[in-house]
Amino acid sequence: METSPDLIFLKSSELKYISVNQAFCQWVGKSEDQIIGKTDYELFSADFAKIISEKDLESTFSDKLKR
């Protein structure tokens, strides 16, 4: 996970970040400690956070795997 250039993250059922890789930290511009336990609304603009959260909820409650 740490050596991948891809943005990798895991979120809790409350949509809080519980694990992120270094590429994700660099993209967000914050350290892992500053990201873990936070929601998108605490890390990004309200408009961007809304888009991300809607996509998370859509994929969480969808019965189909999306690619």
mmCIF file as gemmi writes it, N, C-alpha and C atoms, coordinates in Angstrom:
data_model
loop_
_atom_site.group_PDB
_atom_site.id
_atom_site.type_symbol
_atom_site.label_atom_id
_atom_site.label_alt_id
_atom_site.label_comp_id
_atom_site.label_asym_id
_atom_site.label_entity_id
_atom_site.label_seq_id
_atom_site.pdbx_PDB_ins_code
_atom_site.Cartn_x
_atom_site.Cartn_y
_atom_site.Cartn_z
_atom_site.occupancy
_atom_site.B_iso_or_equiv
_atom_site.pdbx_formal_charge
_atom_site.auth_seq_id
_atom_site.auth_asym_id
_atom_site.pdbx_PDB_model_num
ATOM 1 N N . MET Axp A 1 ? 0.829 -1.189 0 1 0 ? 1 A 1
ATOM 2 C CA . MET Axp A 1 ? 0 0 0 1 0 ? 1 A 1
ATOM 3 C C . MET Axp A 1 ? 0.876 1.256 0 1 0 ? 1 A 1
ATOM 4 N N . GLU Axp A 2 ? 1.926 1.264 0.774 1 0 ? 2 A 1
ATOM 5 C CA . GLU Axp A 2 ? 2.764 2.456 0.872 1 0 ? 2 A 1
ATOM 6 C C . GLU Axp A 2 ? 3.599 2.717 -0.368 1 0 ? 2 A 1
ATOM 7 N N . THR Axp A 3 ? 3.928 1.678 -1.104 1 0 ? 3 A 1
ATOM 8 C CA . THR Axp A 3 ? 4.774 1.877 -2.282 1 0 ? 3 A 1
ATOM 9 C C . THR Axp A 3 ? 3.975 2.199 -3.54 1 0 ? 3 A 1
ATOM 10 N N . SER Axp A 4 ? 2.668 2.098 -3.462 1 0 ? 4 A 1
ATOM 11 C CA . SER Axp A 4 ? 1.824 2.366 -4.627 1 0 ? 4 A 1
ATOM 12 C C . SER Axp A 4 ? 1.716 3.866 -4.874 1 0 ? 4 A 1
ATOM 13 N N . PRO Axp A 5 ? 1.823 4.279 -6.136 1 0 ? 5 A 1
ATOM 14 C CA . PRO Axp A 5 ? 1.614 5.683 -6.452 1 0 ? 5 A 1
ATOM 15 C C . PRO Axp A 5 ? 0.125 6.063 -6.477 1 0 ? 5 A 1
ATOM 16 N N . ASP Axp A 6 ? -0.743 5.036 -6.409 1 0 ? 6 A 1
ATOM 17 C CA . ASP Axp A 6 ? -2.186 5.274 -6.41 1 0 ? 6 A 1
ATOM 18 C C . ASP Axp A 6 ? -2.642 5.806 -5.058 1 0 ? 6 A 1
ATOM 19 N N . LEU Axp A 7 ? -3.71 6.581 -5.075 1 0 ? 7 A 1
ATOM 20 C CA . LEU Axp A 7 ? -4.3 7.075 -3.837 1 0 ? 7 A 1
ATOM 21 C C . LEU Axp A 7 ? -5.1 5.944 -3.212 1 0 ? 7 A 1
ATOM 22 N N . ILE Axp A 8 ? -4.686 5.502 -2.019 1 0 ? 8 A 1
ATOM 23 C CA . ILE Axp A 8 ? -5.353 4.389 -1.353 1 0 ? 8 A 1
ATOM 24 C C . ILE Axp A 8 ? -5.8 4.852 0.027 1 0 ? 8 A 1
ATOM 25 N N . PHE Axp A 9 ? -7.057 4.528 0.344 1 0 ? 9 A 1
ATOM 26 C CA . PHE Axp A 9 ? -7.594 4.893 1.654 1 0 ? 9 A 1
ATOM 27 C C . PHE Axp A 9 ? -8.682 3.917 2.053 1 0 ? 9 A 1
ATOM 28 N N . LEU Axp A 10 ? -8.92 3.839 3.343 1 0 ? 10 A 1
ATOM 29 C CA . LEU Axp A 10 ? -10.03 3.067 3.897 1 0 ? 10 A 1
ATOM 30 C C . LEU Axp A 10 ? -10.827 3.995 4.79 1 0 ? 10 A 1
ATOM 31 N N . LYS Axp A 11 ? -12.151 3.829 4.766 1 0 ? 11 A 1
ATOM 32 C CA . LYS Axp A 11 ? -13.024 4.644 5.6 1 0 ? 11 A 1
ATOM 33 C C . LYS Axp A 11 ? -13.883 3.756 6.483 1 0 ? 11 A 1
ATOM 34 N N . SER Axp A 12 ? -14.261 4.305 7.623 1 0 ? 12 A 1
ATOM 35 C CA . SER Axp A 12 ? -15.164 3.602 8.534 1 0 ? 12 A 1
ATOM 36 C C . SER Axp A 12 ? -16.597 3.733 8.022 1 0 ? 12 A 1
ATOM 37 N N . SER Axp A 13 ? -17.519 3.067 8.693 1 0 ? 13 A 1
ATOM 38 C CA . SER Axp A 13 ? -18.932 3.176 8.32 1 0 ? 13 A 1
ATOM 39 C C . SER Axp A 13 ? -19.469 4.589 8.554 1 0 ? 13 A 1
ATOM 40 N N . GLU Axp A 14 ? -18.753 5.376 9.361 1 0 ? 14 A 1
ATOM 41 C CA . GLU Axp A 14 ? -19.129 6.782 9.577 1 0 ? 14 A 1
ATOM 42 C C . GLU Axp A 14 ? -18.433 7.701 8.571 1 0 ? 14 A 1
ATOM 43 N N . LEU Axp A 15 ? -17.784 7.097 7.562 1 0 ? 15 A 1
ATOM 44 C CA . LEU Axp A 15 ? -17.07 7.798 6.493 1 0 ? 15 A 1
ATOM 45 C C . LEU Axp A 15 ? -15.887 8.619 7.012 1 0 ? 15 A 1
ATOM 46 N N . LYS Axp A 16 ? -15.259 8.117 8.071 1 0 ? 16 A 1
ATOM 47 C CA . LYS Axp A 16 ? -14.028 8.724 8.582 1 0 ? 16 A 1
ATOM 48 C C . LYS Axp A 16 ? -12.849 7.904 8.078 1 0 ? 16 A 1
ATOM 49 N N . TYR Axp A 17 ? -11.767 8.592 7.741 1 0 ? 17 A 1
ATOM 50 C CA . TYR Axp A 17 ? -10.578 7.903 7.258 1 0 ? 17 A 1
ATOM 51 C C . TYR Axp A 17 ? -9.953 7.091 8.387 1 0 ? 17 A 1
ATOM 52 N N . ILE Axp A 18 ? -9.681 5.81 8.101 1 0 ? 18 A 1
ATOM 53 C CA . ILE Axp A 18 ? -9.038 4.964 9.099 1 0 ? 18 A 1
ATOM 54 C C . ILE Axp A 18 ? -7.656 4.491 8.638 1 0 ? 18 A 1
ATOM 55 N N . SER Axp A 19 ? -7.374 4.61 7.352 1 0 ? 19 A 1
ATOM 56 C CA . SER Axp A 19 ? -6.053 4.259 6.827 1 0 ? 19 A 1
ATOM 57 C C . SER Axp A 19 ? -5.853 4.98 5.5 1 0 ? 19 A 1
ATOM 58 N N . VAL Axp A 20 ? -4.658 5.504 5.295 1 0 ? 20 A 1
ATOM 59 C CA . VAL Axp A 20 ? -4.312 6.188 4.042 1 0 ? 20 A 1
ATOM 60 C C . VAL Axp A 20 ? -2.859 5.875 3.705 1 0 ? 20 A 1
ATOM 61 N N . ASN Axp A 21 ? -2.537 5.906 2.416 1 0 ? 21 A 1
ATOM 62 C CA . ASN Axp A 21 ? -1.138 5.713 2.05 1 0 ? 21 A 1
ATOM 63 C C . ASN Axp A 21 ? -0.465 7.075 1.83 1 0 ? 21 A 1
ATOM 64 N N . GLN Axp A 22 ? 0.835 7.027 1.616 1 0 ? 22 A 1
ATOM 65 C CA . GLN Axp A 22 ? 1.612 8.263 1.489 1 0 ? 22 A 1
ATOM 66 C C . GLN Axp A 22 ? 1.177 9.08 0.28 1 0 ? 22 A 1
ATOM 67 N N . ALA Axp A 23 ? 0.827 8.429 -0.821 1 0 ? 23 A 1
ATOM 68 C CA . ALA Axp A 23 ? 0.381 9.152 -2.016 1 0 ? 23 A 1
ATOM 69 C C . ALA Axp A 23 ? -0.887 9.952 -1.702 1 0 ? 23 A 1
ATOM 70 N N . PHE Axp A 24 ? -1.786 9.372 -0.917 1 0 ? 24 A 1
ATOM 71 C CA . PHE Axp A 24 ? -3.008 10.08 -0.535 1 0 ? 24 A 1
ATOM 72 C C . PHE Axp A 24 ? -2.665 11.288 0.331 1 0 ? 24 A 1
ATOM 73 N N . CYS Axp A 25 ? -1.751 11.092 1.285 1 0 ? 25 A 1
ATOM 74 C CA . CYS Axp A 25 ? -1.327 12.198 2.151 1 0 ? 25 A 1
ATOM 75 C C . CYS Axp A 25 ? -0.759 13.35 1.328 1 0 ? 25 A 1
ATOM 76 N N . GLN Axp A 26 ? 0.078 13.026 0.363 1 0 ? 26 A 1
ATOM 77 C CA . GLN Axp A 26 ? 0.664 14.063 -0.49 1 0 ? 26 A 1
ATOM 78 C C . GLN Axp A 26 ? -0.41 14.78 -1.297 1 0 ? 26 A 1
ATOM 79 N N . TRP Axp A 27 ? -1.38 14.036 -1.8 1 0 ? 27 A 1
ATOM 80 C CA . TRP Axp A 27 ? -2.463 14.633 -2.591 1 0 ? 27 A 1
ATOM 81 C C . TRP Axp A 27 ? -3.29 15.588 -1.74 1 0 ? 27 A 1
ATOM 82 N N . VAL Axp A 28 ? -3.58 15.175 -0.5 1 0 ? 28 A 1
ATOM 83 C CA . VAL Axp A 28 ? -4.371 16.018 0.406 1 0 ? 28 A 1
ATOM 84 C C . VAL Axp A 28 ? -3.532 17.171 0.946 1 0 ? 28 A 1
ATOM 85 N N . GLY Axp A 29 ? -2.219 16.945 1.06 1 0 ? 29 A 1
ATOM 86 C CA . GLY Axp A 29 ? -1.346 17.978 1.605 1 0 ? 29 A 1
ATOM 87 C C . GLY Axp A 29 ? -1.309 17.983 3.126 1 0 ? 29 A 1
ATOM 88 N N . LYS Axp A 30 ? -1.578 16.819 3.71 1 0 ? 30 A 1
ATOM 89 C CA . LYS Axp A 30 ? -1.574 16.679 5.168 1 0 ? 30 A 1
ATOM 90 C C . LYS Axp A 30 ? -0.905 15.366 5.545 1 0 ? 30 A 1
ATOM 91 N N . SER Axp A 31 ? -0.448 15.275 6.786 1 0 ? 31 A 1
ATOM 92 C CA . SER Axp A 31 ? 0.163 14.038 7.268 1 0 ? 31 A 1
ATOM 93 C C . SER Axp A 31 ? -0.922 13.014 7.587 1 0 ? 31 A 1
ATOM 94 N N . GLU Axp A 32 ? -0.504 11.768 7.722 1 0 ? 32 A 1
ATOM 95 C CA . GLU Axp A 32 ? -1.445 10.709 8.07 1 0 ? 32 A 1
ATOM 96 C C . GLU Axp A 32 ? -2.163 11.035 9.384 1 0 ? 32 A 1
ATOM 97 N N . ASP Axp A 33 ? -1.429 11.54 10.358 1 0 ? 33 A 1
ATOM 98 C CA . ASP Axp A 33 ? -2.031 11.895 11.653 1 0 ? 33 A 1
ATOM 99 C C . ASP Axp A 33 ? -3.088 12.992 11.524 1 0 ? 33 A 1
ATOM 100 N N . GLN Axp A 34 ? -2.928 13.86 10.539 1 0 ? 34 A 1
ATOM 101 C CA . GLN Axp A 34 ? -3.897 14.937 10.325 1 0 ? 34 A 1
ATOM 102 C C . GLN Axp A 34 ? -5.138 14.47 9.561 1 0 ? 34 A 1
ATOM 103 N N . ILE Axp A 35 ? -5.073 13.293 8.943 1 0 ? 35 A 1
ATOM 104 C CA . ILE Axp A 35 ? -6.167 12.767 8.126 1 0 ? 35 A 1
ATOM 105 C C . ILE Axp A 35 ? -6.994 11.724 8.886 1 0 ? 35 A 1
ATOM 106 N N . ILE Axp A 36 ? -6.319 10.805 9.578 1 0 ? 36 A 1
ATOM 107 C CA . ILE Axp A 36 ? -7.004 9.709 10.254 1 0 ? 36 A 1
ATOM 108 C C . ILE Axp A 36 ? -8.022 10.254 11.253 1 0 ? 36 A 1
ATOM 109 N N . GLY Axp A 37 ? -9.24 9.7 11.183 1 0 ? 37 A 1
ATOM 110 C CA . GLY Axp A 37 ? -10.315 10.112 12.079 1 0 ? 37 A 1
ATOM 111 C C . GLY Axp A 37 ? -11.137 11.273 11.565 1 0 ? 37 A 1
ATOM 112 N N . LYS Axp A 38 ? -10.748 11.832 10.428 1 0 ? 38 A 1
ATOM 113 C CA . LYS Axp A 38 ? -11.457 12.977 9.859 1 0 ? 38 A 1
ATOM 114 C C . LYS Axp A 38 ? -12.401 12.528 8.754 1 0 ? 38 A 1
ATOM 115 N N . THR Axp A 39 ? -13.408 13.343 8.484 1 0 ? 39 A 1
ATOM 116 C CA . THR Axp A 39 ? -14.309 13.125 7.353 1 0 ? 39 A 1
ATOM 117 C C . THR Axp A 39 ? -13.85 14.012 6.199 1 0 ? 39 A 1
ATOM 118 N N . ASP Axp A 40 ? -14.456 13.798 5.043 1 0 ? 40 A 1
ATOM 119 C CA . ASP Axp A 40 ? -14.133 14.639 3.889 1 0 ? 40 A 1
ATOM 120 C C . ASP Axp A 40 ? -14.447 16.106 4.167 1 0 ? 40 A 1
ATOM 121 N N . TYR Axp A 41 ? -15.491 16.351 4.943 1 0 ? 41 A 1
ATOM 122 C CA . TYR Axp A 41 ? -15.877 17.728 5.25 1 0 ? 41 A 1
ATOM 123 C C . TYR Axp A 41 ? -14.85 18.443 6.115 1 0 ? 41 A 1
ATOM 124 N N . GLU Axp A 42 ? -14.027 17.681 6.818 1 0 ? 42 A 1
ATOM 125 C CA . GLU Axp A 42 ? -12.982 18.273 7.645 1 0 ? 42 A 1
ATOM 126 C C . GLU Axp A 42 ? -11.679 18.477 6.869 1 0 ? 42 A 1
ATOM 127 N N . LEU Axp A 43 ? -11.597 17.883 5.673 1 0 ? 43 A 1
ATOM 128 C CA . LEU Axp A 43 ? -10.36 17.946 4.896 1 0 ? 43 A 1
ATOM 129 C C . LEU Axp A 43 ? -10.472 18.766 3.621 1 0 ? 43 A 1
ATOM 130 N N . PHE Axp A 44 ? -11.662 18.845 3.053 1 0 ? 44 A 1
ATOM 131 C CA . PHE Axp A 44 ? -11.843 19.471 1.747 1 0 ? 44 A 1
ATOM 132 C C . PHE Axp A 44 ? -12.913 20.555 1.807 1 0 ? 44 A 1
ATOM 133 N N . SER Axp A 45 ? -13.057 21.279 0.706 1 0 ? 45 A 1
ATOM 134 C CA . SER Axp A 45 ? -14.128 22.274 0.621 1 0 ? 45 A 1
ATOM 135 C C . SER Axp A 45 ? -15.472 21.563 0.72 1 0 ? 45 A 1
ATOM 136 N N . ALA Axp A 46 ? -16.483 22.275 1.145 1 0 ? 46 A 1
ATOM 137 C CA . ALA Axp A 46 ? -17.817 21.688 1.323 1 0 ? 46 A 1
ATOM 138 C C . ALA Axp A 46 ? -18.341 21.093 0.014 1 0 ? 46 A 1
ATOM 139 N N . ASP Axp A 47 ? -18.132 21.788 -1.094 1 0 ? 47 A 1
ATOM 140 C CA . ASP Axp A 47 ? -18.622 21.296 -2.383 1 0 ? 47 A 1
ATOM 141 C C . ASP Axp A 47 ? -17.942 19.988 -2.78 1 0 ? 47 A 1
ATOM 142 N N . PHE Axp A 48 ? -16.623 19.929 -2.628 1 0 ? 48 A 1
ATOM 143 C CA . PHE Axp A 48 ? -15.882 18.721 -2.991 1 0 ? 48 A 1
ATOM 144 C C . PHE Axp A 48 ? -16.224 17.588 -2.033 1 0 ? 48 A 1
ATOM 145 N N . ALA Axp A 49 ? -16.319 17.887 -0.755 1 0 ? 49 A 1
ATOM 146 C CA . ALA Axp A 49 ? -16.657 16.87 0.245 1 0 ? 49 A 1
ATOM 147 C C . ALA Axp A 49 ? -18.033 16.274 -0.031 1 0 ? 49 A 1
ATOM 148 N N . LYS Axp A 50 ? -18.97 17.083 -0.45 1 0 ? 50 A 1
ATOM 149 C CA . LYS Axp A 50 ? -20.317 16.594 -0.755 1 0 ? 50 A 1
ATOM 150 C C . LYS Axp A 50 ? -20.28 15.583 -1.899 1 0 ? 50 A 1
ATOM 151 N N . ILE Axp A 51 ? -19.512 15.879 -2.922 1 0 ? 51 A 1
ATOM 152 C CA . ILE Axp A 51 ? -19.386 14.97 -4.065 1 0 ? 51 A 1
ATOM 153 C C . ILE Axp A 51 ? -18.785 13.647 -3.623 1 0 ? 51 A 1
ATOM 154 N N . ILE Axp A 52 ? -17.702 13.714 -2.863 1 0 ? 52 A 1
ATOM 155 C CA . ILE Axp A 52 ? -17.043 12.493 -2.398 1 0 ? 52 A 1
ATOM 156 C C . ILE Axp A 52 ? -17.978 11.682 -1.514 1 0 ? 52 A 1
ATOM 157 N N . SER Axp A 53 ? -18.633 12.336 -0.574 1 0 ? 53 A 1
ATOM 158 C CA . SER Axp A 53 ? -19.52 11.636 0.361 1 0 ? 53 A 1
ATOM 159 C C . SER Axp A 53 ? -20.69 10.985 -0.357 1 0 ? 53 A 1
ATOM 160 N N . GLU Axp A 54 ? -21.253 11.672 -1.334 1 0 ? 54 A 1
ATOM 161 C CA . GLU Axp A 54 ? -22.356 11.093 -2.102 1 0 ? 54 A 1
ATOM 162 C C . GLU Axp A 54 ? -21.902 9.838 -2.841 1 0 ? 54 A 1
ATOM 163 N N . LYS Axp A 55 ? -20.71 9.883 -3.432 1 0 ? 55 A 1
ATOM 164 C CA . LYS Axp A 55 ? -20.174 8.711 -4.142 1 0 ? 55 A 1
ATOM 165 C C . LYS Axp A 55 ? -19.904 7.569 -3.165 1 0 ? 55 A 1
ATOM 166 N N . ASP Axp A 56 ? -19.378 7.897 -1.975 1 0 ? 56 A 1
ATOM 167 C CA . ASP Axp A 56 ? -19.136 6.866 -0.963 1 0 ? 56 A 1
ATOM 168 C C . ASP Axp A 56 ? -20.438 6.189 -0.553 1 0 ? 56 A 1
ATOM 169 N N . LEU Axp A 57 ? -21.448 6.981 -0.272 1 0 ? 57 A 1
ATOM 170 C CA . LEU Axp A 57 ? -22.733 6.423 0.147 1 0 ? 57 A 1
ATOM 171 C C . LEU Axp A 57 ? -23.37 5.603 -0.964 1 0 ? 57 A 1
ATOM 172 N N . GLU Axp A 58 ? -23.253 6.099 -2.192 1 0 ? 58 A 1
ATOM 173 C CA . GLU Axp A 58 ? -23.801 5.379 -3.344 1 0 ? 58 A 1
ATOM 174 C C . GLU Axp A 58 ? -23.133 4.014 -3.489 1 0 ? 58 A 1
ATOM 175 N N . SER Axp A 59 ? -21.823 3.968 -3.371 1 0 ? 59 A 1
ATOM 176 C CA . SER Axp A 59 ? -21.119 2.693 -3.532 1 0 ? 59 A 1
ATOM 177 C C . SER Axp A 59 ? -21.328 1.784 -2.328 1 0 ? 59 A 1
ATOM 178 N N . THR Axp A 60 ? -21.48 2.355 -1.145 1 0 ? 60 A 1
ATOM 179 C CA . THR Axp A 60 ? -21.691 1.563 0.062 1 0 ? 60 A 1
ATOM 180 C C . THR Axp A 60 ? -23.031 0.848 0.033 1 0 ? 60 A 1
ATOM 181 N N . PHE Axp A 61 ? -24.042 1.517 -0.469 1 0 ? 61 A 1
ATOM 182 C CA . PHE Axp A 61 ? -25.388 0.947 -0.441 1 0 ? 61 A 1
ATOM 183 C C . PHE Axp A 61 ? -25.83 0.366 -1.779 1 0 ? 61 A 1
ATOM 184 N N . SER Axp A 62 ? -24.923 0.306 -2.73 1 0 ? 62 A 1
ATOM 185 C CA . SER Axp A 62 ? -25.229 -0.291 -4.022 1 0 ? 62 A 1
ATOM 186 C C . SER Axp A 62 ? -24.982 -1.793 -3.944 1 0 ? 62 A 1
ATOM 187 N N . ASP Axp A 63 ? -25.82 -2.567 -4.606 1 0 ? 63 A 1
ATOM 188 C CA . ASP Axp A 63 ? -25.627 -4.014 -4.598 1 0 ? 63 A 1
ATOM 189 C C . ASP Axp A 63 ? -24.789 -4.462 -5.8 1 0 ? 63 A 1
ATOM 190 N N . LYS Axp A 64 ? -24.314 -3.498 -6.584 1 0 ? 64 A 1
ATOM 191 C CA . LYS Axp A 64 ? -23.484 -3.822 -7.73 1 0 ? 64 A 1
ATOM 192 C C . LYS Axp A 64 ? -22.09 -3.233 -7.547 1 0 ? 64 A 1
ATOM 193 N N . LEU Axp A 65 ? -21.088 -3.991 -7.941 1 0 ? 65 A 1
ATOM 194 C CA . LEU Axp A 65 ? -19.726 -3.506 -7.907 1 0 ? 65 A 1
ATOM 195 C C . LEU Axp A 65 ? -19.522 -2.552 -9.07 1 0 ? 65 A 1
ATOM 196 N N . LYS Axp A 66 ? -18.993 -1.381 -8.779 1 0 ? 66 A 1
ATOM 197 C CA . LYS Axp A 66 ? -18.766 -0.379 -9.83 1 0 ? 66 A 1
ATOM 198 C C . LYS Axp A 66 ? -17.296 -0.313 -10.173 1 0 ? 66 A 1
ATOM 199 N N . ARG Axp A 67 ? -17.013 -0.11 -11.415 1 0 ? 67 A 1
ATOM 200 C CA . ARG Axp A 67 ? -15.634 0.027 -11.881 1 0 ? 67 A 1
ATOM 201 C C . ARG Axp A 67 ? -15.481 1.32 -12.621 1 0 ? 67 A 1
